[in-house]
Amino acid sequence: MNINKLLSPERIAIVGASEKEGFGGDTCRNVLTYMDEGSYYFINPKRDTIFDKKCYNSIEELPENIDLVVICTPQKTVEDIIKQATTKGAKAAVVYASGYSEVGTKEGIEAEQSLIKLCEELDVALMGPNCAGYVNFIKNTSPFAFISDKRERKGSVGVVSQSGQLVLSMMDSPKMKFSYAISAGNSSVCKMENYLEYLIDDEDTKVIAMYIEGVKDAELFIKALKKAALKRKPIVALKTGRSQKAQEIAASHTGSLSGADKVFDALFKKFGVIRVDDLEELMSTSLALATIKKMPTSEKVAAMNLSGGETGICADLGELHGINFADFTPDTLDKLTELLPSYATPNNPLDMTATLSYDSEKYAEALSTVMSDPSVGIVAVGYTLLQEIADPAIIYMAKGIEMVTEREDSKPVVMIPFTENTRNLEYSEKLEKIGVPVLPTSNYAFKILKNISDFVAYDVTKHNLDVKMPMAKDENEVALSESESRAKLEKYGIPFPGSIVAKTEAEAIAAAKKIDYPLVAKIDSPDILHKSDIGCVKLNLNDENQVIEAFKEIINNAKQHYPNAQIDGVQITTMVKSGAEMIIGVNNDPNFGPCLLCGLGGVFVEVFKDTALCLAPVSKDEAYEMVNSLQGIKLLQGYRGSKPADIDAYVEAIINVSNFACDNINNLKELDINPIFVYEDNVCAVDALIVEK
């Protein structure tokens, strides 16, 4: 299939053309408003004209071939229209009709499968069904079903969305500028992943803004994300499904399975995708990245304000959102001291007072001084731009900013307002033309600054992007006993204490003599996963009598609570000393493969939920990043007189588990090493569970 015929056609035909309100009529209105005459045809068997333009009664009457057919008619007509269109050269179709897989009925699912099969046979690139179409702003191609006010929208943000209404909402925003705006709908033939890859390759698209509810082709999705990461093209994603309600809505809206949300977090982090929380953040982050002329070389921020109050707000919001404010060099501080009034104290965030804002050259000199500091990557100028210009400060500030930003060595600048207001259009556009985006009000602004900073800080060389994906397999689960689990993991370098499985009391005594006291005894069974809950773990055994009693009690407790369980014996194990209790886990996601987890272990894993995730394979840099992101990292670094733990050994264990998960990707479902003790000079896993499929 040729997606270029879909997104960049020379000629299109609208079937179901109409003058009425609705998809057919509104598509015609958009086409007439934005497209050149001769690049479109209207088709309706009951009309001779549409809005005073010639209307053909059928596709076969068209005087020349077409690239794309836009189908505004009901579901039952769609397949016949596609067949007819291909006789006129069409290799692409936009289908608005709903009633396919998104409704969840047998009939809807079968109708979509039939549509997919037809498009495959005819080699047709189809958008939808259940979509609103798209707009190519570069070529002014507009097979789009919703009406918005007429204005110039051409820009460099490529939007792809599983919601047509959200596309319209973005188009209705007066600040947004697009290369493409695509409403993908069910994505039955051309998938979200195809559009994403197209926009990544598109030279007119500088930034991609994506609204997704789920992924249908995980392999193609990862391929696209990897391509974007290597090209350093920003992708800003609004992914719903954090809540159970949102997952249910996604299933009914587009038939998408939203997937485990934390796995998407790990996926986006691995590939440097910026994840946002709502539509405003999606639009503003995308537009900011598209407006700045070049990407910052450092994630560190300098904030310049006109008052102490604004400076205090910047400092607090910066800390709240994790902004890394640059530390000015002594040379920068000295130069600022000379420039600023005597009552101003140079710092970052900087209160430069309002004095300089009425002198373009002095303001430019102060901005240049801050920008020239080697640690600064991006400058945030604090100023509330109003709709009506009463105070002339912005006139001088804008000129000063322009004087600095036109230099070859300039760095990105953004403007941060402190209250919500309609912005003065003249100065918003002036600033935009010199590469300075006016962000939303301060709380959103600092979110956006953090998004930009995180993108700048992302180093693709520190991430292993060769994500492993499992083959589809029967999901019957088989839990291994602890001894079986540890045997597999020991082959991958995970250290466990000495252990022998005893089937009888005599074997237990013999095992105790080989291993030496103190000992731990615990049931070994693939059917009993929570051993301590039912009295099947006994600690600190110091002689034969205690071993015998423990053996008897463990077997009795196991049979009492799990009479049908397979019991392989009792593990007799060295009782190791306590260390920092951590966990290493794996969940093998059906779409994106093994997702590694590390964090505080033992009972703390449920109490504090202090964990970090990363999709396998995990590089050494990624493993260190996981560990360092934990709130409990202080426990490993040495806390209140305790000695530092062996973080290097813990990282090595994470990587070894990642290797195990990748090598067993088609058989592994879950893995849990909890706890793994981290000592001053090594680690030791004391419990393990592997669940296979």
Backbone hydrogen bonds, N-H to C=O, Kabsch-Sander energy under -0.5 kcal/mol:
donor,donor_aa,acceptor,acceptor_aa,energy
3,I,1,M,-0.7
5,K,2,N,-0.9
6,L,2,N,-0.7
7,L,3,I,-2.5
8,S,4,N,-2.4
12,I,39,S,-2.0
13,A,68,L,-2.1
14,I,41,Y,-3.0
15,V,13,A,-0.7
15,V,70,V,-2.8
16,G,14,I,-0.5
16,G,43,I,-2.4
17,A,14,I,-0.7
17,A,43,I,-1.8
18,S,24,G,-0.6
26,D,22,G,-3.2
27,T,23,F,-2.0
28,C,24,G,-1.7
29,R,25,G,-2.1
30,N,26,D,-2.3
31,V,27,T,-2.5
32,L,28,C,-2.6
33,T,29,R,-2.0
34,Y,30,N,-2.4
35,M,31,V,-2.4
39,S,36,D,-1.9
41,Y,12,I,-1.4
42,F,54,K,-0.6
43,I,14,I,-2.5
44,N,56,Y,-2.8
47,R,44,N,-1.8
50,I,53,K,-2.8
53,K,50,I,-1.9
55,C,48,D,-2.9
56,Y,42,F,-3.0
61,E,58,S,-0.9
62,L,59,I,-1.8
66,I,88,K,-2.5
67,D,11,R,-2.4
68,L,11,R,-1.5
69,V,92,A,-2.0
70,V,13,A,-3.4
71,I,69,V,-0.6
71,I,94,V,-3.1
72,C,15,V,-2.8
72,C,70,V,-0.7
77,T,74,P,-1.7
78,V,74,P,-0.6
78,V,75,Q,-1.3
81,I,77,T,-1.8
82,I,78,V,-2.2
83,K,79,E,-2.2
84,Q,80,D,-2.3
85,A,81,I,-2.8
86,T,82,I,-1.9
87,T,83,K,-0.8
87,T,84,Q,-0.8
88,K,85,A,-1.5
89,G,86,T,-1.5
90,A,85,A,-2.1
91,K,67,D,-1.8
92,A,67,D,-0.8
93,A,125,A,-2.4
94,V,69,V,-2.3
95,V,127,M,-2.7
96,Y,71,I,-1.7
96,Y,94,V,-0.6
103,V,100,Y,-1.8
104,G,101,S,-1.5
109,I,105,T,-2.4
110,E,106,K,-2.5
111,A,107,E,-2.3
112,E,108,G,-1.9
113,Q,109,I,-2.2
114,S,110,E,-2.3
115,L,111,A,-2.0
116,I,112,E,-2.5
117,K,113,Q,-2.4
118,L,114,S,-2.2
119,C,115,L,-2.3
120,E,116,I,-2.3
121,E,117,K,-2.3
122,L,118,L,-2.3
123,D,119,C,-0.9
124,V,119,C,-2.3
125,A,91,K,-2.7
126,L,124,V,-0.7
127,M,93,A,-3.0
128,G,184,A,-0.9
130,N,97,A,-2.2
131,C,95,V,-0.8
133,G,183,S,-0.7
134,Y,143,P,-1.5
135,V,181,A,-2.0
136,N,141,T,-3.1
137,F,135,V,-0.8
137,F,179,S,-1.8
138,I,179,S,-1.0
140,N,136,N,-0.9
141,T,136,N,-2.0
142,S,140,N,-0.5
144,F,142,S,-2.0
145,A,132,A,-2.5
153,R,151,R,-0.5
155,G,178,F,-3.7
157,V,177,K,-0.9
158,G,156,S,-0.6
158,G,207,V,-2.9
159,V,157,V,-0.6
159,V,180,Y,-3.0
160,V,209,A,-2.2
161,S,182,I,-2.5
162,Q,211,Y,-1.4
167,V,163,S,-1.3
168,L,164,G,-2.2
169,S,165,Q,-2.4
170,M,166,L,-2.1
171,M,167,V,-2.3
172,D,168,L,-2.1
173,S,169,S,-0.7
173,S,170,M,-0.7
176,M,173,S,-1.1
178,F,153,R,-3.5
179,S,157,V,-2.1
180,Y,157,V,-0.7
181,A,135,V,-2.0
182,I,159,V,-2.5
183,S,133,G,-2.5
184,A,161,S,-3.3
184,A,182,I,-0.8
185,G,161,S,-0.6
186,N,129,P,-2.7
187,S,184,A,-1.5
188,S,128,G,-2.0
189,V,128,G,-0.6
190,C,126,L,-2.0
191,K,189,V,-0.7
194,N,191,K,-0.8
195,Y,191,K,-1.9
196,L,192,M,-2.5
197,E,193,E,-2.2
198,Y,194,N,-2.2
199,L,195,Y,-2.5
200,I,196,L,-2.0
201,D,197,E,-1.8
202,D,198,Y,-1.0
205,T,202,D,-1.0
206,K,156,S,-2.5
206,K,204,D,-0.6
207,V,156,S,-1.8
208,I,234,P,-2.3
209,A,158,G,-2.7
210,M,208,I,-0.5
210,M,236,V,-3.0
211,Y,160,V,-2.1
212,I,210,M,-0.6
212,I,238,L,-2.1
215,V,257,L,-0.7
218,A,216,K,-0.5
221,F,217,D,-2.4
222,I,218,A,-2.5
223,K,219,E,-2.0
224,A,220,L,-2.3
225,L,221,F,-2.5
226,K,222,I,-2.5
227,K,223,K,-2.0
228,A,224,A,-2.4
229,A,225,L,-2.5
230,L,226,K,-2.4
231,K,227,K,-2.0
232,R,228,A,-1.2
233,K,228,A,-2.1
236,V,208,I,-3.3
237,A,235,I,-0.5
237,A,274,I,-3.2
238,L,210,M,-3.3
239,K,237,A,-0.7
239,K,276,V,-0.5
240,T,212,I,-1.7
240,T,238,L,-0.6
247,Q,243,S,-1.7
248,E,244,Q,-2.0
249,I,245,K,-2.3
250,A,246,A,-2.4
251,A,247,Q,-1.8
252,S,248,E,-1.6
253,H,249,I,-2.2
254,T,250,A,-2.1
255,G,250,A,-0.7
255,G,251,A,-0.6
256,S,250,A,-1.3
258,S,256,S,-0.7
263,V,260,A,-0.7
264,F,260,A,-1.4
265,D,261,D,-1.9
266,A,262,K,-2.0
267,L,263,V,-2.7
268,F,264,F,-3.0
269,K,265,D,-2.2
270,K,266,A,-2.1
271,F,267,L,-1.6
272,G,268,F,-0.6
272,G,269,K,-0.8
273,V,268,F,-2.5
274,I,235,I,-2.6
275,R,273,V,-0.7
276,V,237,A,-2.6
282,L,278,D,-2.0
283,M,279,L,-2.8
284,S,280,E,-2.8
285,T,281,E,-2.2
286,S,282,L,-2.0
287,L,283,M,-2.8
288,A,284,S,-2.2
289,L,285,T,-2.2
290,A,286,S,-2.0
291,T,287,L,-2.0
292,I,288,A,-2.2
301,V,324,N,-2.3
302,A,378,I,-2.2
304,M,380,A,-2.8
305,N,350,L,-2.8
311,T,307,S,-1.7
312,G,308,G,-2.5
313,I,309,G,-2.1
314,C,310,E,-2.4
315,A,311,T,-2.3
316,D,312,G,-2.3
317,L,313,I,-2.9
318,G,314,C,-2.5
319,E,315,A,-1.8
320,L,316,D,-2.5
321,H,317,L,-2.2
322,G,319,E,-1.0
323,I,318,G,-3.4
325,F,323,I,-1.0
326,A,301,V,-2.4
328,F,326,A,-0.7
333,L,329,T,-2.3
334,D,330,P,-2.4
335,K,331,D,-2.1
336,L,332,T,-2.4
337,T,333,L,-2.1
338,E,334,D,-1.6
339,L,335,K,-1.6
340,L,336,L,-2.8
344,A,341,P,-2.0
350,L,303,A,-3.3
352,M,305,N,-2.4
352,M,350,L,-0.9
357,S,354,A,-1.0
358,Y,355,T,-1.3
359,D,356,L,-1.7
363,Y,359,D,-2.8
364,A,360,S,-2.6
365,E,361,E,-2.1
366,A,362,K,-2.3
367,L,363,Y,-2.7
368,S,364,A,-2.7
369,T,365,E,-2.1
370,V,366,A,-2.3
371,M,367,L,-2.9
372,S,368,S,-2.0
373,D,369,T,-0.6
373,D,370,V,-1.1
376,V,373,D,-1.6
377,G,300,K,-2.7
378,I,300,K,-1.6
379,V,412,P,-2.5
380,A,302,A,-3.4
381,V,379,V,-0.6
381,V,414,V,-3.3
382,G,304,M,-3.3
382,G,380,A,-0.6
383,Y,381,V,-0.7
383,Y,416,I,-2.1
385,L,383,Y,-1.1
386,L,384,T,-0.5
390,A,388,E,-1.0
394,I,391,D,-0.8
395,I,392,P,-1.4
396,Y,392,P,-1.2
397,M,393,A,-2.9
398,A,394,I,-2.8
399,K,395,I,-1.4
400,G,396,Y,-2.6
401,I,397,M,-3.1
402,E,398,A,-2.3
403,M,399,K,-2.2
404,V,400,G,-1.4
405,T,401,I,-2.9
406,E,402,E,-1.6
407,R,404,V,-1.5
410,S,407,R,-1.3
414,V,379,V,-2.4
415,M,437,P,-2.6
416,I,381,V,-3.0
424,N,386,L,-1.2
428,S,424,N,-2.3
429,E,425,L,-2.4
430,K,426,E,-1.9
431,L,427,Y,-2.5
432,E,428,S,-2.2
433,K,429,E,-2.4
434,I,430,K,-1.1
435,G,432,E,-1.8
436,V,431,L,-3.1
439,L,415,M,-2.7
439,L,437,P,-0.8
442,S,417,P,-1.0
444,Y,441,T,-0.8
445,A,441,T,-2.3
446,F,442,S,-2.4
447,K,443,N,-1.4
448,I,444,Y,-2.5
449,L,445,A,-2.6
450,K,446,F,-2.1
451,N,447,K,-2.3
452,I,448,I,-2.6
453,S,449,L,-2.8
454,D,450,K,-2.8
455,F,451,N,-2.0
456,V,452,I,-2.4
457,A,453,S,-2.5
458,Y,454,D,-1.2
460,V,458,Y,-0.6
462,K,459,D,-1.9
463,H,460,V,-1.5
465,L,463,H,-0.9
467,V,465,L,-1.9
468,K,616,A,-1.0
478,V,692,E,-2.9
480,L,690,I,-2.9
485,S,481,S,-2.6
486,R,482,E,-2.9
487,A,483,S,-1.7
488,K,484,E,-1.6
489,L,485,S,-2.0
490,E,486,R,-2.7
491,K,487,A,-0.9
492,Y,489,L,-1.5
493,G,490,E,-1.6
494,I,489,L,-1.7
500,I,572,I,-2.0
502,A,500,I,-0.6
502,A,570,V,-3.2
508,A,504,T,-1.9
509,I,505,E,-2.3
510,A,506,A,-2.3
511,A,507,E,-2.5
512,A,508,A,-2.1
513,K,509,I,-1.8
514,K,510,A,-1.4
515,I,511,A,-2.1
516,D,512,A,-2.6
519,L,541,L,-2.2
520,V,573,T,-2.9
521,A,538,K,-2.6
522,K,571,Q,-1.6
523,I,536,C,-2.0
524,D,569,G,-2.5
525,S,523,I,-0.6
527,D,566,Q,-0.6
528,I,525,S,-0.6
529,L,527,D,-0.7
531,K,529,L,-0.9
534,I,531,K,-1.1
535,G,532,S,-1.3
536,C,531,K,-2.2
538,K,521,A,-3.2
541,L,519,L,-2.6
547,V,543,D,-1.8
548,I,544,E,-2.7
549,E,545,N,-2.7
550,A,546,Q,-2.4
551,F,547,V,-2.4
552,K,548,I,-2.4
553,E,549,E,-2.5
554,I,550,A,-2.5
555,I,551,F,-2.2
556,N,552,K,-2.4
557,N,553,E,-2.7
558,A,554,I,-2.3
559,K,555,I,-2.3
560,Q,556,N,-2.3
561,H,557,N,-2.3
562,Y,558,A,-2.8
565,A,562,Y,-1.8
567,I,565,A,-0.6
568,D,524,D,-2.5
568,D,566,Q,-0.6
569,G,524,D,-0.7
570,V,502,A,-2.9
571,Q,522,K,-3.3
572,I,500,I,-3.1
573,T,520,V,-3.0
573,T,571,Q,-0.6
574,T,498,G,-2.3
575,M,518,P,-1.9
576,V,574,T,-0.9
580,A,678,V,-2.1
581,E,579,G,-0.5
582,M,580,A,-0.6
582,M,676,I,-1.7
583,I,599,G,-2.1
584,I,673,I,-1.9
585,G,597,L,-2.5
586,V,671,L,-2.4
587,N,595,C,-1.8
588,N,669,K,-2.7
589,D,587,N,-1.2
589,D,593,G,-2.1
593,G,589,D,-2.0
595,C,587,N,-2.1
596,L,594,P,-0.5
596,L,614,C,-2.9
597,L,585,G,-2.6
598,C,612,A,-2.0
599,G,583,I,-1.2
600,L,610,D,-1.7
601,G,581,E,-2.6
604,F,601,G,-1.3
605,V,602,G,-0.9
606,E,603,V,-0.9
607,V,603,V,-1.5
608,F,604,F,-2.8
609,K,604,F,-1.0
611,T,609,K,-1.2
612,A,598,C,-2.4
614,C,596,L,-1.8
616,A,594,P,-3.0
619,S,617,P,-0.6
623,A,619,S,-2.4
624,Y,620,K,-2.4
625,E,621,D,-2.2
626,M,622,E,-2.4
627,V,623,A,-2.3
628,N,624,Y,-2.9
629,S,625,E,-1.2
630,L,627,V,-1.3
633,I,630,L,-1.3
634,K,631,Q,-0.6
635,L,632,G,-1.5
636,L,632,G,-0.6
636,L,633,I,-1.0
637,Q,633,I,-1.8
638,G,634,K,-1.0
642,S,639,Y,-1.4
645,A,636,L,-3.4
646,D,679,Y,-3.6
647,I,645,A,-1.8
650,Y,646,D,-1.7
651,V,647,I,-2.8
652,E,648,D,-2.3
653,A,649,A,-2.0
654,I,650,Y,-2.1
655,I,651,V,-2.3
656,N,652,E,-2.4
657,V,653,A,-2.4
658,S,654,I,-2.2
659,N,655,I,-2.3
660,F,656,N,-2.2
661,A,657,V,-2.7
662,C,658,S,-2.4
663,D,659,N,-2.4
664,N,660,F,-1.4
665,I,662,C,-1.1
667,N,664,N,-1.7
668,L,664,N,-2.6
669,K,691,V,-2.8
670,E,691,V,-1.9
671,L,586,V,-2.1
672,D,689,L,-2.5
673,I,584,I,-2.8
674,N,672,D,-0.6
674,N,687,D,-0.8
676,I,582,M,-2.4
677,F,684,C,-2.8
678,V,580,A,-1.9
679,Y,677,F,-0.6
679,Y,682,N,-3.0
684,C,677,F,-2.2
685,A,495,P,-3.2
686,V,675,P,-2.2
687,D,675,P,-0.7
689,L,672,D,-2.1
691,V,670,E,-2.8
692,E,478,V,-3.2
692,E,690,I,-0.5
693,K,667,N,-3.0
